[in-house]
Amino acid sequence: MAQSTTPGNAPTPNVPVGGVRVNGRLTIPRVELTVRVSRSGGAGGQHVNKTSSRVELVWNVATSVVLSETQRALLRERLASKLTDDGELRIVSSETRSQLQNRELAEARLATIVRGALVVPKARKATKPSRAAKQARLDDKRRTTDKKRERRWRGED
């Protein structure tokens, strides 16, 4: 494992330098990620009071160089509720007591969110029912009508 640096923070040991792989064609370089660490609340006793294990990962969608304009527009549209006014996507992880594990979880969550937002749904191709399908539907309707007609009470005067 190599050592990477984050803007405004000291070097973080044991973190790979490459990037966060989103899919086969997109990898977010670590240079574009801002990582902030802080103390995590919740269970953990004295441990949480003295270690900074909560990880906040910030990625600016608006200024990212790895995105095409189409991808950027898709992310802005689909992640509008998750983006700040500056176009930043913020992921927070404090599940574990380990800063490294929380960072890995945050990166995995970032990749999952971005991958999901970039999926383009398959266009629906309009189809027409076949002649046999239409005939089967009409035959079924006719059978149902006849069945219900047979059930009716025929009063004799």
Secondary structure, DSSP 8 states (H G I E B T S, - for coil): ---B--TTS--BTT--SSEEE-SSS-EEEGGGEEEEEE---SS-THHHHH---EEEEEEETTT-SS--HHHHHHHHHHTTTTB-TT-EEEEEE-SSS-HHHHHHHHHHHHHHHHHHHH------------HHHHHHHHHHHHHHHHHHHHHS-----
